[in-house]
Amino acid sequence: MGGCTQLRRVSGMCVAKRVSNEMNVELGKEVKYSIPTGITSPDTAMKCMTDDILSRESLSELDLDHYSAIIMDEAHARFEAYRHISNHECIKISQFLWLNILIFVPGQEGIEIACEVLAERLAEIDEAPELLVLPTYSRLPSDLQAKIFQKSAEGIRKRVVATKYR
């Protein structure tokens, strides 16, 4: 199952509704949203949720194995706050974000800033998990863009930072 985090409850509900409409499936089956009271189904292929829901799930399942990927939608809105998080809090965040994640931010400059912030914060954490932070945007040379599709080494997780392509 894939996950998509949103900053606000209403955004999670709206994204789930739009995705289910575009996939031509019933909301609550293959596509669901999860807020404190959400629509659920054992057949869910994509789950839209707030960051808080994902954080709560990580308390009971640290590796979040039931997700094949997590998309952090509108991630640029979170990065300024991340500059002020303590190292202890960063360790807790990294423990539940230990899987490949696709982060959407607007534009090349936003991507470069997001990658820089991730690298800075990782450098400040003792025994941080090994992460591969990969930017991708239209002006990036194709050989560097191709890195996002290459399998990472055992035990290394990817953070792909990209723009929303339409």
C-alpha positions as CSV (number, residue, x, y, z in Angstrom):
1,M,0.0,0.0,0.0
2,G,1.2,3.5,-0.7
3,G,0.7,6.4,1.7
4,C,0.4,10.1,1.1
5,T,0.7,12.6,3.9
6,Q,-1.0,15.9,4.0
7,L,-0.6,18.8,6.5
8,R,-4.4,19.1,7.1
9,R,-7.3,16.7,7.5
10,V,-9.4,18.3,4.8
11,S,-6.4,18.0,2.3
12,G,-6.1,14.3,3.0
13,M,-9.9,13.8,2.4
14,C,-9.8,15.9,-0.8
15,V,-6.7,14.1,-2.2
16,A,-8.3,10.7,-1.5
17,K,-11.5,11.7,-3.1
18,R,-9.7,13.1,-6.2
19,V,-7.5,10.0,-6.6
20,S,-10.5,7.7,-6.3
21,N,-12.3,9.7,-8.9
22,E,-9.4,9.7,-11.3
23,M,-8.9,5.9,-10.7
24,N,-12.7,5.4,-11.1
25,V,-12.9,3.4,-7.9
26,E,-15.1,3.8,-4.8
27,L,-13.6,5.9,-2.0
28,G,-12.9,3.7,1.0
29,K,-11.9,0.6,-1.1
30,E,-8.7,0.9,-3.1
31,V,-8.2,4.5,-2.0
32,K,-9.0,5.7,1.5
33,Y,-8.2,8.5,3.9
34,S,-7.3,8.3,7.5
35,I,-8.0,11.0,10.0
36,P,-9.1,10.2,13.5
37,T,-12.3,8.9,12.0
38,G,-11.6,7.7,8.4
39,I,-12.8,5.3,5.7
40,T,-11.0,2.0,5.8
41,S,-10.9,-1.3,3.8
42,P,-8.6,-4.3,3.6
43,D,-8.3,-3.8,-0.1
44,T,-6.7,-0.3,0.2
45,A,-3.9,0.4,-2.3
46,M,-3.4,4.1,-1.3
47,K,-4.0,5.8,2.0
48,C,-4.1,9.6,2.4
49,M,-3.5,10.8,5.9
50,T,-2.1,13.6,8.0
51,D,1.5,13.6,9.3
52,D,0.1,12.9,12.8
53,I,-1.6,9.7,11.6
54,L,1.7,8.4,10.1
55,S,3.5,9.4,13.3
56,R,1.0,7.5,15.4
57,E,1.3,4.4,13.2
58,S,5.1,4.5,13.6
59,L,4.7,4.1,17.4
60,S,3.3,0.6,16.9
61,E,5.3,-0.4,13.8
62,L,8.6,1.4,13.6
63,D,9.6,0.3,10.1
64,L,6.1,0.9,8.6
65,D,6.6,-2.2,6.4
66,H,3.0,-2.2,5.2
67,Y,3.8,0.9,3.1
68,S,5.6,0.3,-0.2
69,A,6.2,4.1,-0.5
70,I,5.2,7.3,1.3
71,I,4.6,10.6,-0.5
72,M,5.1,13.7,1.6
73,D,2.8,16.1,-0.3
74,E,3.6,19.8,0.0
75,A,6.8,19.0,1.9
76,H,8.2,22.5,1.4
77,A,5.8,23.8,4.0
78,R,7.5,21.6,6.6
79,F,11.2,22.4,5.9
80,E,11.3,25.7,7.7
81,A,10.0,24.1,10.8
82,Y,12.6,21.3,10.5
83,R,15.4,23.8,10.8
84,H,14.4,24.3,14.4
85,I,13.9,20.7,15.6
86,S,16.4,19.4,18.2
87,N,18.7,16.4,17.4
88,H,16.7,14.2,19.7
89,E,13.5,15.0,17.8
90,C,15.3,14.4,14.5
91,I,16.3,10.9,15.7
92,K,12.7,10.1,16.5
93,I,11.6,11.4,13.1
94,S,14.2,9.4,11.3
95,Q,13.2,6.2,13.1
96,F,9.7,6.3,11.7
97,L,10.7,7.6,8.3
98,W,13.0,4.7,7.6
99,L,11.8,3.8,4.2
100,N,11.9,5.3,0.7
101,I,10.1,8.5,0.5
102,L,9.1,10.8,-2.3
103,I,9.0,14.5,-1.3
104,F,7.2,17.0,-3.5
105,V,8.3,20.7,-3.4
106,P,7.7,23.5,-5.9
107,G,10.5,24.2,-8.3
108,Q,14.2,23.7,-8.6
109,E,15.2,26.1,-5.9
110,G,12.8,24.4,-3.5
111,I,14.3,21.0,-4.3
112,E,17.8,22.3,-3.8
113,I,16.9,23.9,-0.4
114,A,15.0,20.7,0.7
115,C,18.0,18.5,-0.1
116,E,20.4,20.9,1.7
117,V,18.2,21.0,4.8
118,L,18.0,17.2,4.8
119,A,21.8,16.9,4.5
120,E,22.4,19.5,7.2
121,R,20.1,17.8,9.7
122,L,21.4,14.3,9.0
123,A,25.0,15.6,9.6
124,E,24.0,16.8,13.0
125,I,22.6,13.5,14.2
126,D,24.9,11.0,15.8
127,E,24.5,7.5,14.2
128,A,22.0,8.8,11.7
129,P,20.6,6.1,9.4
130,E,22.3,6.2,6.0
131,L,20.1,8.0,3.6
132,L,20.5,8.8,-0.1
133,V,19.0,12.2,-0.8
134,L,18.2,12.5,-4.6
135,P,16.9,15.6,-6.3
136,T,15.1,15.5,-9.6
137,Y,13.9,18.3,-11.7
138,S,13.7,19.0,-15.5
139,R,17.1,20.9,-15.8
140,L,19.0,18.2,-13.9
141,P,21.2,16.1,-16.3
142,S,19.5,12.9,-17.3
143,D,22.2,10.7,-15.8
144,L,21.6,12.3,-12.4
145,Q,17.8,12.0,-12.9
146,A,18.2,8.3,-13.6
147,K,19.7,7.8,-10.1
148,I,16.2,7.8,-8.6
149,F,15.4,4.6,-10.4
150,Q,18.5,2.7,-9.5
151,K,18.4,0.2,-6.6
152,S,20.1,1.6,-3.5
153,A,22.6,-0.5,-1.6
154,E,21.4,-2.8,1.1
155,G,20.2,-0.8,4.2
156,I,20.3,2.5,2.5
157,R,16.9,4.3,2.0
158,K,16.1,7.0,-0.6
159,R,14.6,10.4,-0.2
160,V,13.6,11.6,-3.7
161,V,12.9,15.3,-3.8
162,A,10.9,16.3,-6.9
163,T,8.4,18.8,-8.3
164,K,4.9,17.8,-9.1
165,Y,4.8,17.0,-12.8
166,R,1.4,17.6,-14.5
